[in-house]
């Protein structure tokens, strides 16, 4: 967690101790009002419609890339009312550097991902400080999270937040809201492509008119909600999450002492046949019945459950509905594996890539990865990064454009 705190800030809600986390969580959760949710959903819907209109000029589109951009823009609008293209691109580049650094080995050597992430954080903090200073000097009012946090400090009987607390948590919300939601959207498109029956059932809901989607409308899309939940179960974007034992306890005969860190394996739970019949089968109807407690952990559980749980599901439902009611689609997959290696001489970087076709298996993936690793056997490695990238291309045919 130390390396995460260096990137997100020690005042980030992800890095706070129990009592401080409870305090900050209460403040942030109050910002997710029905009005702010409706506004964010409307903006996200506008961005999805605009992006899919651009798809009409293409034969294929890369889902994850567009989902990342749409989600990032919507989150930034909701948090800090940022909608200028140049500023958004610069901020997204820095946020991407920070996100990559979060899963990198924490070495502060020039050229490493962690070092680049630290520098990117400095730029983001500088930009947020400028925005906070501008808000304080201006009489303009913005309908966003930043304005609400600053206004809170002007209220009596409220413990004020420092600028550092505001900056760290704005950055945290941007990162938490963008990557996981966009990744979940990409996986949802994959599962739908493989399960045409689910796609046809979703088409049974017909939302007519030119109005943008709202929370009220989404609440009527019961099957879409089940598709989203099943996609989240199968993808398990956050595969595991750590928890700190607050007191000595015993679970299934295992003694856990206060202060121990316990990692919850969400993926194993989501694929447990004792909890889910045929767990490797995409079956949204499994959510017709109430699940056992703590069997669905896509957003964590307990006091640190993801604050954006309802917003993330709403974004996925909007994307799902616009996709299935606008296009007939099929998905192609291109998976590449890369290894970046630095030798002990001059930080020389090498790259190798291999491709695996659509019907790849985990065994093939591991074999290719190991083969690439062996190519670097001659290097004296002090640090190595590995990456697996899935390029998901969706082939499009607009509904109504073919017989």
C-alpha positions in Angstrom: 0.0 0.0 0.0 2.9 2.4 0.4 3.5 2.5 -3.3 -0.2 3.1 -4.0 -0.2 5.9 -1.4 2.8 7.5 -3.2 0.8 7.5 -6.5 -2.7 8.3 -5.2 -1.7 10.2 -2.1 -1.8 9.3 1.5 -5.2 11.1 1.9 -6.8 8.9 -0.8 -9.8 7.0 0.5 -8.1 3.8 -0.6 -5.2 4.4 1.7 -6.9 5.7 4.9 -7.1 3.9 8.2 -10.5 2.6 9.5 -11.7 5.8 11.2 -10.4 8.2 8.6 -11.8 6.1 5.9 -15.2 6.1 7.5 -15.1 9.9 7.7 -14.1 10.4 4.1 -16.4 7.8 2.8 -19.4 9.6 4.4 -18.4 12.8 2.6 -17.9 11.3 -0.8 -21.0 9.0 -0.7 -23.2 12.1 -0.1 -22.1 13.4 -3.5 -23.7 10.6 -5.3 -27.2 12.1 -5.2 -30.0 11.2 -7.7 -29.5 14.6 -9.4 -25.8 14.1 -9.9 -26.4 10.5 -11.1 -29.0 11.6 -13.6 -26.7 14.3 -14.9 -23.7 11.9 -15.2 -25.9 9.3 -16.9 -27.2 11.9 -19.4 -23.7 13.0 -20.2 -22.4 9.4 -20.6 -25.4 8.7 -22.9 -24.5 11.7 -25.0 -20.9 10.5 -25.3 -22.0 7.0 -26.2 -24.4 8.2 -28.9 -21.8 10.5 -30.4 -19.1 7.8 -30.4 -21.5 5.2 -32.0 -22.5 7.8 -34.6 -18.7 8.0 -35.5 -18.7 4.2 -35.8 -21.1 4.5 -38.7 -18.1 5.7 -40.8 -16.1 2.6 -39.8 -16.2 -1.1 -40.4 -14.7 -1.9 -37.0 -14.1 -0.2 -33.7 -11.9 -1.0 -30.7 -14.3 -1.3 -27.8 -11.9 -0.8 -24.9 -10.3 2.3 -26.4 -13.6 4.0 -27.0 -15.0 2.8 -23.6 -12.0 4.2 -21.8 -12.4 7.6 -23.5 -16.1 7.8 -23.0 -15.9 6.8 -19.3 -13.0 9.1 -18.6 -14.7 12.1 -20.1 -17.9 11.4 -18.2 -16.1 11.0 -14.9 -14.1 14.2 -15.4 -17.3 16.1 -16.2 -19.0 14.8 -13.1 -16.0 15.5 -10.8 -14.4 18.7 -12.1 -16.6 19.9 -15.1 -13.7 19.3 -17.4 -14.7 19.0 -21.1 -12.0 20.8 -23.0 -10.5 18.2 -25.5 -6.8 19.3 -25.0 -7.0 19.3 -21.2 -8.9 15.9 -21.2 -6.2 14.3 -23.4 -3.4 15.6 -21.3 -5.1 14.5 -18.1 -5.9 11.1 -19.5 -2.3 10.5 -20.5 -1.1 11.3 -17.0 -3.9 9.2 -15.4 -2.8 6.3 -17.6 0.8 6.6 -16.5 -0.3 6.6 -12.8 -2.6 3.5 -13.4 0.3 1.6 -15.0 2.6 2.5 -12.2 0.1 1.1 -9.6 0.9 -2.4 -10.9 4.6 -1.9 -11.5 7.5 -2.7 -9.3 8.0 0.4 -7.1 11.5 1.4 -8.3 12.0 5.2 -8.6 14.6 4.8 -11.3 14.3 7.1 -14.3 12.6 5.2 -17.2 10.6 2.8 -15.0 6.8 2.8 -15.0 6.7 3.7 -11.3 9.0 6.7 -11.8 6.8 7.9 -14.7 3.8 7.5 -12.6 5.2 9.6 -9.8 6.0 12.4 -12.3 2.5 12.1 -13.8 1.0 12.5 -10.3 2.9 15.7 -9.8 1.4 17.1 -13.0 -2.1 16.0 -12.1 -1.8 17.6 -8.6 -0.5 20.8 -10.1 -3.5 20.9 -12.5 -6.0 20.3 -9.7 -4.5 23.0 -7.5 -4.9 25.5 -10.4 -8.5 24.5 -10.8 -9.2 24.8 -7.0 -7.5 28.3 -6.9 -9.6 29.3 -9.9 -12.8 28.2 -8.3 -12.0 30.2 -5.1 -11.3 33.3 -7.1 -14.4 33.0 -9.3 -18.0 33.6 -8.5 -19.1 31.0 -11.1 -20.9 27.9 -9.7 -20.4 24.4 -11.2 -22.5 21.4 -10.7 -19.8 18.9 -9.9 -18.1 17.1 -7.0 -15.3 19.6 -6.7 -17.7 22.5 -6.2 -19.6 20.5 -3.5 -16.4 19.7 -1.6 -15.2 23.3 -1.7 -18.7 24.5 -0.6 -18.6 22.1 2.3 -15.6 23.9 3.7 -17.7 27.1 3.9 -20.4 25.5 6.1 -20.5 25.9 9.8 -20.3 22.8 12.0 -18.6 20.8 9.3 -15.0 19.6 9.6 -13.1 21.2 6.7 -11.2 19.3 4.2 -7.6 20.2 3.3 -6.7 20.8 -0.4 -4.6 17.7 -0.2 -7.6 15.6 0.8 -9.7 17.0 -2.0 -6.9 16.5 -4.6 -6.0 13.0 -3.6 -9.6 11.8 -3.7 -10.5 13.5 -7.0 -7.6 11.6 -8.5 -8.7 8.4 -6.9 -12.2 8.7 -8.2 -11.0 9.4 -11.7 -8.8 6.3 -11.7 -11.3 4.1 -9.9 -14.2 5.2 -12.1 -12.5 4.9 -15.5 -10.5 1.8 -15.8 -12.7 -0.8 -14.1 -15.9 0.4 -15.8 -14.4 0.6 -19.3 -12.8 -2.9 -18.9 -16.2 -4.3 -17.7 -17.9 -2.8 -20.8 -15.4 -4.4 -23.1 -15.8 -7.8 -21.4 -19.6 -7.4 -21.5 -19.5 -6.9 -25.3 -17.4 -10.1 -25.6 -19.9 -12.1 -23.6 -22.8 -10.8 -25.6 -21.1 -11.7 -28.8 -20.7 -15.2 -27.6 -24.3 -15.4 -26.4 -26.7 -14.1 -29.0 -29.7 -15.3 -27.1 -29.0 -12.8 -24.3 -28.6 -10.0 -26.8 -32.0 -10.8 -28.4 -33.7 -10.9 -25.0 -32.3 -7.5 -24.2 -33.8 -6.2 -27.4 -37.2 -7.0 -26.1 -37.0 -3.7 -24.1 -37.8 -0.9 -26.5 -36.9 2.6 -25.2 -38.6 5.0 -27.7 -38.1 8.7 -28.2 -35.1 10.9 -28.5 -34.7 11.6 -24.8 -31.6 10.5 -23.0 -31.6 7.6 -20.6 -32.2 8.3 -16.9 -32.1 6.4 -13.7 -35.8 5.9 -13.9 -35.6 4.4 -17.4 -32.7 2.1 -16.5 -34.6 0.8 -13.5 -37.1 -0.7 -15.9 -34.4 -2.6 -17.8 -34.4 -5.7 -15.5 -32.8 -8.0 -18.0 -30.1 -5.5 -18.9 -29.3 -5.3 -15.2 -28.8 -9.1 -15.1 -26.5 -9.0 -18.2 -24.4 -6.4 -16.4 -24.2 -8.4 -13.2 -23.4 -11.6 -15.1 -20.7 -9.8 -17.1 -19.2 -8.5 -13.9 -19.3 -11.9 -12.3 -17.5 -13.6 -15.2 -15.0 -10.8 -15.8 -14.2 -10.1 -12.1 -12.3 -7.0 -13.0 -10.9 -6.7 -9.5 -9.9 -10.4 -8.9 -8.9 -10.0 -5.3 -8.8 -7.3 -2.6 -7.0 -7.1 0.7 -8.6 -6.5 4.1 -6.9 -5.9 7.4 -8.1 -7.8 10.5 -9.2 -5.3 13.1 -9.2 -7.9 15.8 -8.1 -11.5 16.5 -10.6 -13.9 14.9 -11.0 -17.5 13.7 -12.4 -18.6 10.3 -12.8 -22.2 9.4 -10.3 -23.2 12.0 -7.7 -20.7 10.8 -6.5 -18.2 13.5 -6.1 -14.7 12.1 -4.4 -12.1 14.3 -5.2 -8.4 14.5 -3.3 -6.5 11.9 -2.9 -9.4 9.5 -3.8 -8.7 5.8 -6.2 -11.2 4.3 -6.7 -11.3 0.5 -10.2 -12.1 -0.6 -10.1 -14.1 -3.9 -13.2 -12.8 -5.6 -12.6 -14.8 -8.8 -12.7 -18.1 -7.0 -15.9 -17.2 -5.3 -17.5 -16.1 -8.6 -16.6 -19.4 -10.2 -17.5 -21.6 -7.3 -19.9 -24.3 -8.5 -21.3 -24.5 -4.9 -22.5 -20.9 -5.4 -23.2 -20.7 -9.2 -24.4 -23.6 -11.2 -22.3 -24.0 -14.4 -20.1 -21.1 -13.4 -18.3 -20.9 -16.8 -21.6 -20.4 -18.6 -22.8 -16.9 -19.3 -26.3 -17.0 -17.9 -27.9 -13.6 -16.8 -31.0 -15.5 -15.7 -29.1 -16.9 -12.7 -29.8 -13.5 -11.1 -33.5 -14.1 -11.2 -33.2 -15.5 -7.7 -31.6 -13.9 -4.6 -27.9 -14.8 -4.2 -26.2 -16.0 -1.0 -24.6 -13.3 1.1 -21.1 -12.3 0.0 -21.3 -14.5 -3.2 -21.2 -11.5 -5.6 -18.1 -9.4 -5.0 -17.7 -7.4 -8.2 -17.6 -4.2 -6.1 -16.1 -5.6 -2.9 -18.1 -5.9 0.3 -18.5 -4.4 3.7 -17.4 -0.9 4.7 -15.1 -0.5 1.7 -17.6 -1.5 -1.0 -17.0 0.6 -4.1 -18.7 4.0 -3.8 -19.4 4.1 -7.5 -21.3 0.8 -7.6 -24.6 2.2 -8.9 -22.9 4.6 -11.3 -20.7 1.9 -12.9 -23.7 -0.4 -13.4 -25.7 2.5 -14.9 -22.9 3.3 -17.4 -22.7 -0.3 -18.4 -26.5 -0.5 -19.0 -26.5 2.7 -21.1 -23.7 1.3 -23.3 -25.4 -2.1 -23.6 -28.7 -0.6 -24.6 -27.3 1.8 -27.2 -25.2 -1.0 -28.7 -27.8 -3.7 -29.1 -30.5 -1.3 -30.3 -28.2 0.4 -32.8 -25.9 -2.2 -34.3 -25.6 -5.9 -35.2 -22.1 -6.7 -34.2 -19.4 -9.4 -34.1 -16.2 -9.4 -32.2 -12.7 -10.3 -33.2 -9.8 -10.7 -30.6 -6.1 -10.1 -31.1 -4.0 -10.9 -28.1 -0.4 -9.8 -27.9 2.1 -10.4 -25.1 5.0 -8.1 -24.5 8.0 -8.2 -22.2 10.0 -5.2 -21.4 13.4 -6.0 -19.9 16.1 -3.8 -18.6 19.7 -5.1 -18.5 22.2 -4.2 -15.9 24.0 -2.2 -18.6 22.6 1.2 -19.3 18.9 0.4 -18.7 18.6 -0.9 -22.3 15.0 -1.8 -23.1 14.0 -4.7 -25.3 10.5 -5.7 -26.5 9.1 -8.9 -27.9 5.6 -9.6 -29.0 3.6 -12.7 -29.9 0.1 -13.0 -31.1 -2.5 -15.6 -30.3 -5.7 -16.0 -32.3 -9.3 -16.0 -31.1 -9.4 -19.6 -29.9 -6.4 -19.2 -27.7 -6.2 -21.1 -24.4 -4.6 -20.3 -21.1 -2.0 -23.1 -21.8 -1.1 -21.5 -25.2 -0.9 -18.1 -23.5 1.4 -19.3 -20.9 3.6 -21.3 -23.4 4.0 -18.2 -25.6 4.8 -16.1 -22.5 7.4 -18.5 -21.3 9.0 -18.7 -24.7 9.3 -15.0 -24.8 10.9 -15.0 -21.4 13.5 -17.5 -22.5 14.6 -15.2 -25.3 15.9 -12.9 -22.6 17.9 -15.6 -20.8 21.1 -13.9 -21.9 20.3 -10.7 -20.1 21.3 -10.0 -16.5 17.9 -8.7 -15.4 17.4 -6.5 -12.5 13.8 -5.5 -13.4 11.3 -6.9 -15.8 7.7 -5.9 -16.7 5.3 -8.2 -18.5 2.1 -7.2 -20.2 -0.8 -9.0 -21.9 -2.9 -6.8 -24.1 -6.3 -7.8 -25.7 -7.3 -5.8 -28.7 -11.0 -6.3 -29.0 -12.4 -5.2 -32.4 -16.1 -5.1 -32.9 -17.4 -5.4 -36.5 -20.5 -3.3 -37.0 -23.6 -3.3 -39.1 -26.2 -0.6 -38.3 -29.6 -2.1 -37.6 -31.9 -1.4 -40.5 -29.1 -1.0 -43.0 -29.3 -4.6 -44.2 -32.3 -6.7 -45.1 
